[in-house]
Amino acid sequence: MSYLADHDAPVTMLSVKEKFFPQLSDKEALYAHFMSKASHAGTRVVLRQVSSESEPIFDLVMTIHQKLGGSYDGIELAPNEIQFYLEYVSQFLTNLGNFKSFGDVKFIPRCRIESFKSIVQAASIDLGQHLRTVCGNQYSHVSLPYTSVNDLIEQGIYYVDDKVSLLGYTADGYTSSYYMGQGISLEDMKLLKEELFGKYNILPENTRIYKRANDEFYIFVASKAVENELEQYPKGVITLSNGTKVSFKFGDHTREMQLISKYLAEAKKYAANEYQIKMLDEYIRHFETGSSHAHKEAQKYWVKDISPVVETNIGFIETYREPSGIIGEYESLVAIQNKERTKKFGAMVSRAEEFISELPWSADFEKPKFNPPDFTSLEVLTFTGSGIPAGINIPNYDDVRLNIGFKNVSLGNILSASAKASAKHPPTFIKSEDRGIFEKYQSDSFEVQVGIHELLGHGSGKLLCQIEDGFNFDIENPPTGLDGKPVSTYYKLGETWGSKFGQLAGAFEECRAEVIAMYLITNRELLSIFGFTEKTDQDSIIYAGYLQMARAGLMALEFWDPKTRKWGQPHMQARFSIMKTFLKHSSDPNFLRINFDETKPNDLHIDLNPDLIESVGHACVKDYLHHLHIYKCSGDVEQGSAYFIDRSTVTEDLAKMRDTVISKRLPRRQFIQANSEIVDGKVLLHEYEETAIGMIQSFAEREF
């Protein structure tokens, strides 16, 4: 495996300065400004969640940039060495840490370690200096991972091995900064989930776990307050059934929680309506006290704030990167509505029930009434997190989604840039005769796919649950399962999708949503909503969509480690399983072929038969989707996990293609975000050149 940072990655400025920001009123612009400040105030939280060395690396590279005055021209090194250093820093800032947000694998600079040290010294930094002297004294770690700058470079920035360089349970030798102290295992997290978080009805998204001894844990809660001010959280020491002692420690990330709360209070002065005011009140309570339930209340108001001009969301949201799948990464979005694109999504929302009714399961496995969500297309102004998705479907609280609703957002400027082929890097594995259709329709097809994925994928389905006053289904006559018999499994009181399916939940659900997109992208009524009314255009959108998924599944092999047989990215595990379904679980082997000759590895290409998509392809997609959905809704973790693991297991014939896939790997696009400031009562935006220097400068002009 190559751990080297990307070379020659495309860099895109998320520009909203000319077209979208001027559409805001002064009040809306001020709201966006302070919400952006609140977002960036959590940057260090993300760094700490990625790896123990990420925050010191951040401070080191930002100090170097500041001491050099933003210019690297005077350093006497080969030009490519300086460029390699800058590319590492740019990728580090894009990912807010030294692990890829898409792949969860550590990356290191391409420049030689001696060159990195020379750049440090050119900035008048002594390699032997203590990190606190160089980087400041604003860490929330129990202790700094390294003492000197030299140690950070040699043992942190450049050190890789097959385990430390992957995210996972620390007891198994992997890396996770959600865990501290002694190594934490799957069994440890199962115990805490069941006997602590589940028993006391505490949502763990804003926590980190410190294992002090084999039988003692501290649960660190992110909060401005350094003492437990909440009735729901037990005070003192809790003893679990096996004698393990646990206690809560408040005040994790206290400096950042205070900053976030301060800027949210400023944003509140410019809120557009009562829902936003109440939402911000609950957010502030969440960040100040650590109450996870306050965040849940904030999300209820957020869902009710329909189609705002400035859309925001903030908190500890997605749980993909924490090994047990229950602790959330800090994430914050500030974006401006694209009204023209939003109209398309509104039309799809209005017919959502019609499209959901066409999915291959009975009404027993669907909500009795679909609550139409707010579905908007947004242009990103600010996104703080380890990576920016093309679409979002939140909140992740199942009961809020069921009883109040959810929102879908499509991030238009991310989607457009991500689908755009780079002139330097044409799409790999596409036959020359398919290149024209693929490049012409890829972006449009991707927009349709993301829309279906978020709205009808994540928005569909009903979990069969035990509730406070009984069950949300007929327990005496349960719905029929895959074997034609009544299902015998369900979610017991306090169990959630994430807690039950654990680490597999993210990949499983992303796969279900992606398969729904493949199932419905052939619906020509749906395609007409997006403006594709001619059959030739519709055929091309469908073909590009299936071709794009097959290619994504092939490219996913990069994110699978043949030594550990571990997947490093849930979306890619999902896409691989779909490609494998096309390849090995369709009724006609001519539907998809991957042409590969080990003696001519550069000839690897995808051969997808467009004439079989709506028959053979659709049939295998339907079967796969039916299984995934019933297993999820019925909470059948045993059979569901075995089924999905089998579908996403890399067979020997496909494993042989991995080296070629990696050799053809294209660098992932990096996004630069604008900064804002208030001048004479007006909000002004600053945008940057699309280079590594532009990326670094955008961070240099923010408050951390």
C-alpha positions as CSV (number, residue, x, y, z in Angstrom):
1,M,0.0,0.0,0.0
2,S,1.3,3.5,-0.9
3,Y,0.8,6.0,1.9
4,L,2.2,8.9,-0.1
5,A,0.1,12.1,-0.2
6,D,-1.7,12.8,-3.5
7,H,0.3,14.5,-6.3
8,D,-1.2,17.0,-8.6
9,A,-4.7,16.8,-7.0
10,P,-7.3,19.1,-8.6
11,V,-8.1,22.1,-6.2
12,T,-11.4,23.9,-6.5
13,M,-12.5,27.1,-4.8
14,L,-16.0,26.8,-3.6
15,S,-17.0,30.1,-5.0
16,V,-20.2,31.8,-4.0
17,K,-19.0,35.4,-4.1
18,E,-20.3,36.4,-7.5
19,K,-23.6,34.6,-8.0
20,F,-25.0,33.5,-4.6
21,F,-23.7,35.6,-1.7
22,P,-24.9,38.8,-3.3
23,Q,-28.5,37.4,-3.2
24,L,-28.4,37.5,0.6
25,S,-29.8,40.4,2.6
26,D,-27.5,42.2,5.1
27,K,-29.2,40.2,7.9
28,E,-28.8,36.9,6.1
29,A,-25.2,37.6,5.3
30,L,-24.5,38.4,9.0
31,Y,-26.2,35.2,10.0
32,A,-24.1,33.2,7.5
33,H,-20.9,35.0,8.8
34,F,-21.4,34.1,12.4
35,M,-22.5,30.6,11.7
36,S,-19.3,30.1,9.6
37,K,-17.3,31.4,12.6
38,A,-19.0,28.9,14.8
39,S,-18.3,26.2,12.3
40,H,-14.6,26.9,12.0
41,A,-14.3,27.2,15.8
42,G,-14.7,23.4,15.9
43,T,-11.8,22.7,13.6
44,R,-9.5,21.5,16.4
45,V,-12.2,19.1,17.6
46,V,-12.1,17.3,14.2
47,L,-8.3,17.2,14.3
48,R,-8.3,15.6,17.7
49,Q,-10.9,13.0,16.6
50,V,-8.8,12.0,13.6
51,S,-5.4,11.2,15.3
52,S,-3.4,12.2,18.3
53,E,-0.8,13.9,16.1
54,S,-3.2,15.8,13.8
55,E,-3.5,18.9,16.0
56,P,0.2,19.4,16.6
57,I,0.8,18.9,12.8
58,F,-1.8,21.5,12.1
59,D,-0.2,24.0,14.4
60,L,3.3,23.2,13.1
61,V,2.4,23.7,9.4
62,M,0.4,26.9,10.2
63,T,3.3,28.3,12.2
64,I,5.7,27.5,9.3
65,H,3.4,29.4,6.9
66,Q,3.1,32.4,9.2
67,K,6.9,32.6,9.9
68,L,7.7,32.3,6.2
69,G,5.2,35.1,5.4
70,G,3.3,32.7,3.1
71,S,6.2,32.4,0.7
72,Y,8.3,29.3,0.2
73,D,10.4,30.7,-2.6
74,G,13.6,31.3,-0.6
75,I,14.1,27.7,0.6
76,E,17.0,26.0,-1.1
77,L,15.5,22.7,-2.1
78,A,14.6,21.0,-5.3
79,P,11.3,22.7,-6.5
80,N,9.5,19.3,-6.5
81,E,10.4,18.8,-2.8
82,I,8.7,22.1,-1.9
83,Q,5.7,21.3,-4.1
84,F,5.5,17.8,-2.4
85,Y,5.5,19.5,1.0
86,L,2.8,22.0,0.0
87,E,0.7,19.2,-1.5
88,Y,0.9,17.3,1.8
89,V,-0.2,20.3,3.8
90,S,-3.1,21.0,1.3
91,Q,-4.3,17.4,1.6
92,F,-3.9,17.5,5.4
93,L,-6.0,20.7,5.6
94,T,-8.7,19.3,3.3
95,N,-9.0,16.2,5.4
96,L,-8.5,18.1,8.7
97,G,-6.0,15.4,9.7
98,N,-3.4,13.0,8.4
99,F,-5.9,10.2,7.6
100,K,-7.9,10.3,4.3
101,S,-11.5,11.2,5.1
102,F,-12.4,8.9,2.2
103,G,-10.6,5.7,3.0
104,D,-9.4,6.2,6.6
105,V,-5.8,5.5,5.7
106,K,-2.9,7.6,6.9
107,F,-0.9,9.6,4.3
108,I,2.6,11.0,4.5
109,P,4.5,13.7,2.5
110,R,6.1,12.7,-0.8
111,C,9.1,14.9,0.0
112,R,12.0,13.4,1.8
113,I,12.0,13.7,5.6
114,E,15.3,15.8,5.4
115,S,13.4,18.2,3.1
116,F,10.6,18.5,5.5
117,K,13.0,19.3,8.3
118,S,14.8,21.9,6.1
119,I,11.5,23.7,5.6
120,V,10.9,23.7,9.4
121,Q,14.4,25.1,9.9
122,A,13.9,27.7,7.2
123,A,11.0,29.0,9.3
124,S,13.4,29.5,12.2
125,I,12.0,26.6,14.2
126,D,14.4,24.5,16.2
127,L,13.8,20.8,15.6
128,G,14.5,20.1,19.3
129,Q,12.0,22.6,20.5
130,H,9.2,21.4,22.7
131,L,5.9,21.2,20.8
132,R,4.1,23.4,23.4
133,T,6.6,26.2,22.7
134,V,6.1,26.0,18.9
135,C,2.4,25.2,18.7
136,G,0.9,26.9,21.8
137,N,-0.8,25.5,24.9
138,Q,-4.3,24.9,23.7
139,Y,-4.6,21.1,23.5
140,S,-7.4,19.1,25.1
141,H,-5.4,15.8,25.1
142,V,-4.6,14.0,28.3
143,S,-1.0,14.5,27.1
144,L,0.8,15.5,24.0
145,P,1.8,12.5,21.9
146,Y,5.3,13.7,21.2
147,T,7.7,16.0,23.0
148,S,9.7,17.7,20.3
149,V,9.2,18.9,16.7
150,N,11.6,16.3,15.5
151,D,9.7,13.5,17.3
152,L,6.5,14.7,15.7
153,I,8.1,14.6,12.3
154,E,9.8,11.2,12.7
155,Q,7.3,9.3,14.9
156,G,4.1,11.1,13.8
157,I,4.1,12.6,10.3
158,Y,6.3,10.0,8.6
159,Y,5.7,6.9,10.6
160,V,3.5,4.2,9.0
161,D,2.8,0.5,9.4
162,D,0.0,-1.8,8.4
163,K,-2.0,-1.3,11.5
164,V,-1.3,2.2,12.9
165,S,-2.0,3.6,9.5
166,L,-5.6,2.4,9.6
167,L,-8.5,3.6,11.8
168,G,-10.0,0.9,14.1
169,Y,-10.0,-0.5,17.6
170,T,-6.9,0.5,19.5
171,A,-6.8,-2.8,21.3
172,D,-6.2,-4.4,17.9
173,G,-3.3,-2.1,17.2
174,Y,-5.2,0.4,14.9
175,T,-5.6,4.1,15.4
176,S,-8.6,6.0,16.9
177,S,-8.6,9.3,18.7
178,Y,-12.1,8.6,19.9
179,Y,-10.3,6.3,22.3
180,M,-7.5,7.2,24.7
181,G,-5.5,5.5,27.4
182,Q,-5.2,1.7,27.2
183,G,-6.4,-0.2,24.1
184,I,-10.1,-0.2,23.6
185,S,-11.8,-3.3,22.1
186,L,-15.1,-4.2,20.5
187,E,-16.1,-5.9,23.7
188,D,-15.4,-2.8,25.7
189,M,-17.7,-0.7,23.5
190,K,-20.4,-3.4,23.6
191,L,-20.4,-3.2,27.3
192,L,-20.6,0.6,27.4
193,K,-23.3,0.7,24.8
194,E,-25.5,-1.8,26.6
195,E,-24.9,-1.0,30.3
196,L,-24.1,2.7,30.3
197,F,-25.4,4.6,27.3
198,G,-28.4,2.3,26.7
199,K,-29.4,1.9,30.4
200,Y,-29.2,5.7,31.2
201,N,-30.6,6.7,27.8
202,I,-27.5,8.8,27.0
203,L,-26.7,9.7,23.4
204,P,-22.9,9.1,23.1
205,E,-22.3,11.2,19.9
206,N,-20.4,14.0,21.7
207,T,-18.1,11.8,23.8
208,R,-14.7,10.2,23.8
209,I,-13.6,7.1,25.8
210,Y,-10.6,7.0,28.1
211,K,-9.6,3.5,29.3
212,R,-7.7,4.1,32.5
213,A,-7.4,0.4,33.5
214,N,-8.9,-2.9,32.4
215,D,-11.8,-2.3,34.8
216,E,-12.0,1.5,34.7
217,F,-13.3,4.0,32.1
218,Y,-13.8,7.8,31.9
219,I,-16.4,9.1,29.5
220,F,-15.3,12.5,28.3
221,V,-18.2,14.7,27.3
222,A,-17.7,17.7,25.0
223,S,-18.9,20.8,26.9
224,K,-18.0,24.3,27.9
225,A,-18.9,23.4,31.5
226,V,-16.2,21.4,33.3
227,E,-18.7,20.0,35.8
228,N,-21.7,17.8,35.3
229,E,-24.7,20.1,35.4
230,L,-27.2,17.5,33.9
231,E,-29.6,15.4,35.9
232,Q,-29.7,12.6,33.3
233,Y,-26.0,11.9,33.5
234,P,-25.0,9.9,36.6
235,K,-22.7,11.6,39.0
236,G,-19.9,9.8,40.7
237,V,-18.7,6.3,39.9
238,I,-21.0,3.8,38.1
239,T,-20.3,0.1,38.6
240,L,-21.3,-2.2,35.7
241,S,-22.3,-5.9,35.9
242,N,-18.7,-7.2,35.5
243,G,-17.3,-4.8,38.2
244,T,-16.0,-2.2,35.7
245,K,-16.2,1.3,37.0
246,V,-17.2,4.2,34.8
247,S,-17.4,8.0,35.5
248,F,-18.3,11.0,33.3
249,K,-15.8,13.8,32.9
250,F,-17.2,17.0,31.5
251,G,-15.3,19.8,29.7
252,D,-13.8,17.9,26.8
253,H,-12.9,20.5,24.1
254,T,-14.0,23.2,26.6
255,R,-12.2,26.1,24.7
256,E,-13.8,25.1,21.4
257,M,-17.3,24.6,22.9
258,Q,-17.1,28.1,24.4
259,L,-16.1,29.6,21.1
260,I,-18.8,27.8,19.2
261,S,-21.4,28.9,21.8
262,K,-20.2,32.5,21.5
263,Y,-20.6,32.7,17.8
264,L,-24.0,30.9,17.9
265,A,-25.2,33.6,20.3
266,E,-24.1,36.2,17.8
267,A,-25.8,34.4,14.9
268,K,-29.0,34.3,16.9
269,K,-29.3,38.1,16.7
270,Y,-29.8,37.6,12.9
271,A,-32.0,34.5,12.9
272,A,-34.7,34.6,10.3
273,N,-37.6,33.1,12.4
274,E,-38.6,31.6,15.7
275,Y,-37.5,28.1,14.7
276,Q,-34.0,29.3,14.1
277,I,-34.0,31.1,17.5
278,K,-35.1,28.0,19.3
279,M,-32.7,25.8,17.4
280,L,-29.8,28.0,18.3
281,D,-30.9,28.1,22.0
282,E,-30.8,24.3,22.1
283,Y,-27.5,24.2,20.2
284,I,-26.0,26.6,22.7
285,R,-27.3,24.5,25.6
286,H,-25.8,21.4,23.9
287,F,-22.3,22.9,23.5
288,E,-22.3,24.6,26.9
289,T,-23.7,21.8,29.1
290,G,-22.8,18.7,27.0
291,S,-26.5,17.6,26.9
292,S,-26.8,15.3,23.9
293,H,-30.6,15.6,24.2
294,A,-30.4,19.3,23.7
295,H,-28.8,18.6,20.3
296,K,-31.7,16.3,19.5
297,E,-34.1,19.1,20.4
298,A,-32.2,21.5,18.2
299,Q,-32.6,19.1,15.3
300,K,-36.4,19.0,15.8
301,Y,-36.5,22.8,15.3
302,W,-34.1,22.5,12.4
303,V,-36.4,20.1,10.6
304,K,-39.3,22.5,11.0
305,D,-37.3,25.4,9.5
306,I,-38.4,24.9,6.0
307,S,-36.3,25.9,3.0
308,P,-34.2,28.7,4.6
309,V,-32.2,31.0,2.4
310,V,-29.1,30.2,4.6
311,E,-29.1,26.6,5.7
312,T,-27.0,25.4,8.6
313,N,-26.4,22.4,10.7
314,I,-23.9,21.8,13.4
315,G,-22.9,19.1,15.9
316,F,-21.4,15.7,16.4
317,I,-23.2,14.1,13.4
318,E,-21.8,11.1,11.5
319,T,-20.5,8.0,13.3
320,Y,-18.7,6.4,10.4
321,R,-15.2,6.8,11.7
322,E,-15.6,5.6,15.3
323,P,-15.1,1.8,15.2
324,S,-18.3,0.9,17.1
325,G,-20.4,3.3,15.1
326,I,-22.0,5.4,17.9
327,I,-19.7,8.4,18.5
328,G,-20.1,11.3,16.0
329,E,-17.5,13.5,14.2
330,Y,-17.9,17.2,14.7
331,E,-19.4,18.6,11.5
332,S,-20.9,22.0,10.5
333,L,-22.5,23.3,7.3
334,V,-23.3,26.8,6.2
335,A,-24.7,27.1,2.7
336,I,-26.9,29.3,0.5
337,Q,-30.0,28.0,-1.3
338,N,-29.8,27.5,-5.1
339,K,-33.4,28.3,-5.8
340,E,-33.4,27.1,-9.4
341,R,-32.1,23.6,-8.6
342,T,-34.3,23.4,-5.5
343,K,-37.4,23.5,-7.8
344,K,-36.4,20.2,-9.3
345,F,-36.1,18.6,-5.9
346,G,-39.4,20.0,-4.8
347,A,-41.1,18.3,-7.6
348,M,-39.5,15.0,-6.7
349,V,-40.6,15.5,-3.0
350,S,-44.2,16.1,-4.1
351,R,-44.2,12.6,-5.7
352,A,-42.0,10.8,-3.2
353,E,-44.8,8.5,-1.9
354,E,-45.6,7.4,-5.5
355,F,-41.9,6.5,-6.1
356,I,-41.5,4.8,-2.7
357,S,-44.6,2.7,-3.4
358,E,-42.8,1.2,-6.3
359,L,-39.9,-0.2,-4.2
360,P,-39.9,-4.0,-3.7
361,W,-41.4,-4.5,-0.3
362,S,-44.9,-4.4,1.4
363,A,-46.3,-1.5,3.3
364,D,-45.5,-3.3,6.5
365,F,-41.9,-2.2,6.0
366,E,-42.6,1.4,5.2
367,K,-43.8,4.4,7.3
368,P,-47.6,4.6,7.4
369,K,-47.3,8.2,6.1
370,F,-44.3,9.7,4.4
371,N,-43.5,13.1,5.9
372,P,-42.3,15.1,2.9
373,P,-38.9,16.5,3.9
374,D,-37.4,19.9,3.0
375,F,-35.2,19.1,0.0
376,T,-33.0,21.9,-1.2
377,S,-30.0,22.4,-3.4
378,L,-27.3,24.3,-1.6
379,E,-24.1,26.1,-2.5
380,V,-21.6,25.5,0.3
381,L,-20.1,28.5,1.9
382,T,-18.5,26.7,4.9
383,F,-18.2,23.0,5.8
384,T,-16.1,22.0,8.8
385,G,-15.4,18.3,8.9
386,S,-13.0,15.7,7.6
387,G,-14.7,15.7,4.2
388,I,-17.6,17.3,2.3
389,P,-20.3,15.0,0.9
390,A,-22.3,15.7,-2.2
391,G,-25.6,15.2,-0.4
392,I,-26.9,15.0,3.2
393,N,-29.9,13.3,4.8
394,I,-30.3,14.2,8.5
395,P,-31.0,14.1,11.4
396,N,-29.8,10.7,12.3
397,Y,-32.1,10.3,15.3
398,D,-34.6,7.6,14.1
399,D,-37.5,8.8,16.3
400,V,-37.1,12.4,15.1
401,R,-37.1,11.2,11.5
402,L,-40.2,9.1,12.1
403,N,-42.3,11.5,14.2
404,I,-41.2,14.9,12.9
405,G,-39.3,14.4,9.7
406,F,-35.9,15.0,8.1
407,K,-34.2,17.2,5.5
408,N,-32.4,16.4,2.3
409,V,-29.8,18.7,1.0
410,S,-27.9,18.4,-2.3
411,L,-24.6,20.3,-2.2
412,G,-24.6,21.7,-5.7
413,N,-21.1,23.1,-6.0
414,I,-19.6,19.9,-4.4
415,L,-21.7,17.7,-6.7
416,S,-20.7,19.6,-9.9
417,A,-17.1,19.8,-9.1
418,S,-16.9,16.1,-8.0
419,A,-18.4,14.9,-11.2
420,K,-16.3,17.1,-13.4
421,A,-13.5,15.3,-15.3
422,S,-10.1,16.8,-14.8
423,A,-8.3,17.7,-18.0
424,K,-5.1,16.2,-16.5
425,H,-6.9,13.1,-15.3
426,P,-9.5,11.6,-17.7
427,P,-11.8,8.9,-16.2
428,T,-10.2,5.5,-15.8
429,F,-11.5,2.1,-16.8
430,I,-14.1,3.5,-19.3
431,K,-13.9,2.1,-22.8
432,S,-13.1,4.6,-25.5
433,E,-16.5,4.1,-27.2
434,D,-18.2,4.9,-23.9
435,R,-16.1,8.0,-23.1
436,G,-18.4,10.5,-24.9
437,I,-21.6,9.5,-23.2
438,F,-19.9,9.1,-19.8
439,E,-18.3,12.5,-19.9
440,K,-21.4,14.3,-21.3
441,Y,-23.9,12.7,-18.9
442,Q,-21.8,11.9,-15.8
443,S,-22.6,15.1,-13.9
444,D,-26.3,15.1,-14.7
445,S,-26.6,11.4,-13.9
446,F,-24.8,11.9,-10.6
447,E,-27.2,14.7,-9.6
448,V,-30.2,12.4,-10.2
449,Q,-28.4,9.6,-8.3
450,V,-27.6,11.8,-5.3
451,G,-31.2,13.1,-5.3
452,I,-32.7,9.6,-5.2
453,H,-30.1,8.4,-2.7
454,E,-30.8,11.1,-0.2
455,L,-34.6,11.5,-0.5
456,L,-35.9,8.1,-1.4
457,G,-32.9,6.1,-0.2
458,H,-32.3,7.3,3.3
459,G,-35.9,8.6,3.6
460,S,-37.6,5.3,3.1
461,G,-38.2,2.4,5.4
462,K,-39.6,1.7,8.9
463,L,-37.7,0.0,11.7
464,L,-39.9,-2.6,13.5
465,C,-39.5,-1.4,17.1
466,Q,-40.7,-2.0,20.6
467,I,-41.8,1.4,22.0
468,E,-42.8,2.7,25.4
469,D,-46.4,1.6,25.1
470,G,-46.0,-1.5,23.0
471,F,-44.8,-2.0,19.4
472,N,-45.0,0.0,16.2
473,F,-46.1,-3.1,14.4
474,D,-48.5,-6.0,15.1
475,I,-46.4,-8.2,17.4
476,E,-49.1,-10.9,17.2
477,N,-49.0,-11.0,13.4
478,P,-45.6,-9.8,12.3
479,P,-45.0,-8.9,8.6
480,T,-43.6,-11.6,6.3
481,G,-39.9,-11.9,6.0
482,L,-37.7,-13.1,3.2
483,D,-38.4,-16.7,3.8
484,G,-42.1,-16.3,3.6
485,K,-42.6,-16.6,7.3
486,P,-43.3,-13.9,9.9
487,V,-40.2,-12.0,11.0
488,S,-39.0,-13.0,14.5
489,T,-36.6,-10.1,15.1
490,Y,-37.1,-6.4,15.9
491,Y,-35.5,-3.5,17.7
492,K,-36.0,-3.8,21.5
493,L,-36.6,-0.7,23.6
494,G,-33.5,1.5,23.5
495,E,-31.9,-0.3,20.5
496,T,-31.2,1.8,17.4
497,W,-30.0,0.9,13.9
498,G,-26.5,2.1,14.8
499,S,-26.3,0.3,18.2
500,K,-27.6,-2.9,16.8
501,F,-25.6,-3.2,13.5
502,G,-22.5,-1.4,15.0
503,Q,-19.6,-0.8,12.7
504,L,-21.4,-2.3,9.7
505,A,-24.4,0.1,10.0
506,G,-22.8,2.9,7.9
507,A,-21.8,0.8,4.9
508,F,-25.0,-1.2,5.0
509,E,-27.3,1.8,5.0
510,E,-25.2,3.6,2.3
511,C,-25.5,0.5,0.2
512,R,-29.3,0.4,0.7
513,A,-29.6,4.0,-0.4
514,E,-27.3,3.5,-3.4
515,V,-29.2,0.4,-4.5
516,I,-32.5,2.4,-4.3
517,A,-30.8,5.0,-6.6
518,M,-29.9,2.2,-9.1
519,Y,-33.5,0.8,-8.8
520,L,-35.3,4.1,-9.4
521,I,-32.9,5.8,-11.9
522,T,-34.6,3.7,-14.6
523,N,-37.9,5.4,-13.7
524,R,-38.6,7.7,-16.7
525,E,-41.2,9.7,-14.8
526,L,-38.6,10.5,-12.2
527,L,-36.0,11.4,-14.9
528,S,-38.5,13.8,-16.5
529,I,-38.7,15.8,-13.2
530,F,-35.0,16.5,-13.6
531,G,-35.6,17.8,-17.1
532,F,-34.7,14.7,-19.1
533,T,-37.8,14.1,-21.3
534,E,-36.3,12.7,-24.5
535,K,-35.8,8.9,-24.5
536,T,-32.2,9.3,-25.9
537,D,-31.2,11.5,-23.0
538,Q,-33.0,9.3,-20.5
539,D,-31.2,6.2,-21.9
540,S,-27.9,8.0,-21.6
541,I,-28.6,9.1,-18.0
542,I,-29.4,5.5,-17.0
543,Y,-26.4,4.1,-18.8
544,A,-24.1,6.7,-17.3
545,G,-25.5,6.0,-13.8
546,Y,-25.0,2.2,-14.0
547,L,-21.6,2.7,-15.6
548,Q,-20.6,5.2,-12.9
549,M,-21.6,2.7,-10.2
550,A,-19.7,-0.2,-11.8
551,R,-16.6,2.0,-12.1
552,A,-17.0,3.2,-8.4
553,G,-17.2,-0.4,-7.3
554,L,-14.1,-1.3,-9.1
555,M,-12.2,1.8,-7.8
556,A,-13.3,0.8,-4.3
557,L,-10.7,-1.9,-4.3
558,E,-8.2,0.8,-3.3
559,F,-10.0,1.1,0.0
560,W,-9.8,-2.6,0.9
561,D,-6.7,-3.8,2.6
562,P,-5.7,-7.3,1.4
563,K,-3.7,-8.1,4.5
564,T,-6.4,-7.3,7.1
565,R,-9.3,-7.8,4.6
566,K,-10.7,-4.7,6.2
567,W,-12.7,-2.0,4.4
568,G,-11.5,1.5,5.1
569,Q,-14.6,3.5,3.8
570,P,-18.3,2.6,4.2
571,H,-19.4,4.2,0.9
572,M,-16.8,2.3,-1.1
573,Q,-17.6,-1.0,0.6
574,A,-21.2,-0.4,-0.4
575,R,-20.3,0.4,-4.0
576,F,-18.1,-2.6,-4.3
577,S,-20.9,-4.8,-3.2
578,I,-23.2,-3.3,-5.9
579,M,-20.6,-3.8,-8.6
580,K,-20.1,-7.4,-7.4
581,T,-23.9,-7.9,-7.5
582,F,-23.9,-6.7,-11.2
583,L,-21.0,-9.0,-11.9
584,K,-21.8,-12.2,-10.0
585,H,-25.4,-12.1,-9.0
586,S,-27.2,-11.2,-12.2
587,S,-28.9,-13.9,-14.4
588,D,-26.7,-13.0,-17.5
589,P,-22.9,-12.9,-17.3
590,N,-23.0,-10.5,-20.3
591,F,-24.6,-7.8,-18.3
592,L,-21.3,-6.7,-16.8
593,R,-17.8,-7.9,-17.6
594,I,-14.6,-6.5,-16.3
595,N,-12.0,-7.2,-18.9
596,F,-8.7,-7.9,-17.2
597,D,-5.6,-9.8,-18.4
598,E,-2.9,-10.1,-15.8
599,T,-0.3,-10.0,-18.6
600,K,-1.7,-6.7,-19.8
601,P,-2.9,-4.9,-16.6
602,N,-3.2,-1.5,-18.3
603,D,-6.0,-2.8,-20.5
604,L,-8.4,-3.1,-17.5
605,H,-11.8,-1.7,-18.5
606,I,-15.5,-2.1,-17.9
607,D,-17.9,-3.7,-20.4
608,L,-21.5,-2.9,-19.4
609,N,-24.3,-4.0,-21.7
610,P,-26.8,-1.1,-21.9
611,D,-29.5,-3.3,-23.5
612,L,-29.6,-5.5,-20.3
613,I,-29.8,-2.7,-17.7
614,E,-33.6,-2.5,-17.5
615,S,-34.1,-6.3,-17.5
616,V,-31.2,-8.3,-16.1
617,G,-29.6,-5.3,-14.2
618,H,-32.8,-4.1,-12.7
619,A,-33.7,-7.7,-11.5
620,C,-30.5,-8.3,-9.6
621,V,-30.7,-4.8,-8.1
622,K,-34.3,-5.5,-7.0
623,D,-33.3,-8.8,-5.3
624,Y,-30.3,-7.2,-3.5
625,L,-32.4,-4.2,-2.4
626,H,-35.2,-6.5,-1.0
627,H,-32.8,-8.4,1.2
628,L,-31.0,-5.3,2.5
629,H,-34.3,-3.5,3.3
630,I,-36.0,-6.4,5.1
631,Y,-32.9,-7.2,7.2
632,K,-32.5,-3.6,8.2
633,C,-36.2,-3.0,9.0
634,S,-36.6,-6.2,11.0
635,G,-33.3,-5.7,12.9
636,D,-32.0,-9.1,11.8
637,V,-28.4,-8.4,12.6
638,E,-27.2,-12.0,12.4
639,Q,-28.5,-12.8,8.9
640,G,-28.3,-9.2,7.6
641,S,-24.6,-8.9,8.6
642,A,-23.7,-12.2,7.1
643,Y,-25.5,-11.4,3.9
644,F,-23.9,-8.0,3.4
645,I,-20.4,-9.2,4.4
646,D,-20.7,-11.9,1.8
647,R,-21.7,-9.4,-0.9
648,S,-18.9,-7.1,0.0
649,T,-16.2,-9.8,0.4
650,V,-13.5,-9.4,-2.2
651,T,-13.0,-12.6,-4.2
652,E,-9.6,-13.7,-5.4
653,D,-10.3,-12.8,-9.1
654,L,-11.3,-9.2,-8.1
655,A,-8.4,-8.9,-5.6
656,K,-6.0,-9.5,-8.5
657,M,-7.2,-6.2,-10.1
658,R,-6.4,-4.1,-7.0
659,D,-2.8,-3.3,-8.0
660,T,-3.9,-2.0,-11.4
661,V,-6.7,0.0,-9.7
662,I,-4.2,1.6,-7.4
663,S,-1.7,2.3,-10.2
664,K,-4.5,4.2,-12.0
665,R,-5.8,5.9,-8.9
666,L,-6.8,9.6,-9.5
667,P,-6.1,12.1,-6.8
668,R,-9.2,13.2,-4.9
669,R,-10.4,16.7,-5.5
670,Q,-9.7,19.3,-2.7
671,F,-12.0,22.2,-1.8
672,I,-11.0,25.7,-0.6
673,Q,-13.6,27.6,1.3
674,A,-14.1,31.4,1.5
675,N,-13.6,33.5,4.6
676,S,-15.9,36.4,5.7
677,E,-15.3,39.5,7.7
678,I,-17.5,42.5,8.7
679,V,-16.4,45.9,7.3
680,D,-18.5,48.9,8.1
681,G,-21.4,46.7,9.0
682,K,-21.3,44.7,5.8
683,V,-20.1,41.2,5.3
684,L,-17.3,40.8,2.8
685,L,-16.1,37.5,1.3
686,H,-12.5,36.6,0.6
687,E,-11.8,33.8,-1.9
688,Y,-8.4,32.3,-2.8
689,E,-6.4,31.0,-5.8
690,E,-6.9,27.3,-6.6
691,T,-3.5,26.1,-5.4
692,A,-2.0,24.6,-2.3
693,I,-0.8,28.0,-1.2
694,G,-4.4,29.3,-1.6
695,M,-5.6,26.4,0.6
696,I,-3.1,27.2,3.4
697,Q,-3.8,30.9,3.2
698,S,-7.6,30.3,3.6
699,F,-6.8,28.6,6.9
700,A,-4.2,31.2,8.0
701,E,-7.0,33.8,7.9
702,R,-9.3,32.0,10.3
703,E,-9.5,31.9,14.1
704,F,-8.7,28.6,15.8
